[in-house]
Amino acid sequence: MTSLSHDRYCDEILAQTDALRAVLTGADLGVTVPSCPDWTLRELAVHVGGAHRWVGEIVRTRASEEFPEDKVPGFEGPDSEDPAALDAWLAEGAAATAAALREAGPDAEVWTWVT
């Protein structure tokens, strides 16, 4: 199996977030997600966007131990229920995370929950 390059991973964060954003455009954000029936589409989007921000903070700060979610600015999603606010929040978080990863480079050492 061939591994993706660091740049490609960063590119995919942006591309896959754009794909999610396209699904959200004009959608009923209150509908349940078939593969996650306990979550609404909005909840899933906030989960993904929160993960972007969490990872971005870990990389930006070069965290060497677990980084609590409650210390991540904007982790809980946009204050507004407006779909446009959710869209902008997702785009901003993905871009910031990709930028942090690019700046850190592929050899930066940071804490991870993966063992």
C-alpha positions as CSV (number, residue, x, y, z in Angstrom):
1,M,0.0,0.0,0.0
2,T,1.3,3.5,-0.9
3,S,1.2,6.2,1.7
4,L,0.0,9.6,0.8
5,S,2.5,12.5,1.0
6,H,2.2,15.1,3.7
7,D,1.1,17.7,1.2
8,R,-1.6,15.3,-0.2
9,Y,-3.0,14.7,3.3
10,C,-3.2,18.5,3.8
11,D,-4.9,18.8,0.4
12,E,-7.4,16.1,1.3
13,I,-8.5,17.8,4.5
14,L,-9.5,20.7,2.3
15,A,-11.0,18.6,-0.5
16,Q,-13.0,16.4,1.8
17,T,-14.3,19.3,3.9
18,D,-15.4,21.0,0.6
19,A,-17.3,17.8,-0.2
20,L,-19.0,17.8,3.1
21,R,-19.8,21.5,2.7
22,A,-21.4,20.7,-0.7
23,V,-23.7,18.1,0.9
24,L,-24.7,20.7,3.6
25,T,-25.6,23.3,1.0
26,G,-29.4,23.6,0.9
27,A,-29.8,20.4,3.1
28,D,-32.1,20.0,6.1
29,L,-29.5,20.1,8.8
30,G,-31.9,18.4,11.2
31,V,-32.1,15.2,9.2
32,T,-30.5,12.2,10.8
33,V,-27.4,10.7,9.2
34,P,-28.0,7.1,8.0
35,S,-24.6,5.8,9.1
36,C,-24.9,7.7,12.4
37,P,-28.6,7.6,13.2
38,D,-28.2,9.2,16.6
39,W,-26.7,12.3,15.0
40,T,-28.2,15.1,12.8
41,L,-26.4,16.4,9.8
42,R,-25.6,19.5,11.7
43,E,-24.2,17.5,14.7
44,L,-22.0,15.5,12.3
45,A,-20.7,18.7,10.6
46,V,-19.9,20.2,14.1
47,H,-18.1,17.0,15.1
48,V,-15.9,17.1,12.0
49,G,-15.3,20.9,12.3
50,G,-14.5,20.5,16.0
51,A,-12.0,17.8,15.2
52,H,-10.3,20.1,12.7
53,R,-9.9,22.7,15.3
54,W,-8.7,20.3,18.0
55,V,-6.1,18.8,15.7
56,G,-5.1,22.3,14.5
57,E,-4.5,23.4,18.1
58,I,-2.5,20.3,18.9
59,V,-0.2,20.9,15.9
60,R,0.0,24.7,16.3
61,T,1.0,24.4,20.0
62,R,3.2,21.3,19.4
63,A,1.3,19.7,22.3
64,S,3.2,17.0,24.1
65,E,0.3,15.7,26.1
66,E,-3.5,15.5,25.7
67,F,-5.1,18.7,24.7
68,P,-8.5,19.3,26.3
69,E,-11.3,20.1,23.9
70,D,-12.6,22.9,26.1
71,K,-9.3,24.8,25.5
72,V,-9.9,24.8,21.7
73,P,-11.3,28.1,20.5
74,G,-14.5,27.6,18.5
75,F,-14.6,23.8,19.1
76,E,-18.3,23.7,19.8
77,G,-19.3,25.2,16.5
78,P,-20.8,28.4,15.3
79,D,-23.0,30.3,17.7
80,S,-25.6,30.7,15.0
81,E,-27.9,28.1,13.6
82,D,-27.6,29.8,10.2
83,P,-26.3,27.2,7.6
84,A,-24.0,29.9,6.1
85,A,-22.3,30.3,9.5
86,L,-21.8,26.5,9.7
87,D,-20.4,26.5,6.2
88,A,-17.9,29.4,6.9
89,W,-16.9,27.8,10.2
90,L,-16.1,24.4,8.5
91,A,-14.1,26.1,5.8
92,E,-12.2,28.3,8.2
93,G,-11.3,25.3,10.5
94,A,-10.2,23.1,7.7
95,A,-8.0,25.8,6.2
96,A,-6.4,26.7,9.6
97,T,-5.7,23.0,10.3
98,A,-4.2,22.4,6.9
99,A,-2.1,25.5,7.3
100,A,-0.9,24.4,10.7
101,L,0.1,21.0,9.4
102,R,1.9,22.5,6.4
103,E,3.8,24.9,8.7
104,A,4.8,22.1,11.1
105,G,5.9,19.8,8.4
106,P,5.7,16.0,8.2
107,D,8.3,15.4,10.9
108,A,6.8,17.5,13.7
109,E,6.2,15.5,16.9
110,V,3.0,16.2,18.8
111,W,0.7,14.3,21.2
112,T,-1.8,12.0,19.6
113,W,-4.6,9.8,20.9
114,V,-3.4,7.0,18.6
115,T,-0.9,4.7,20.2
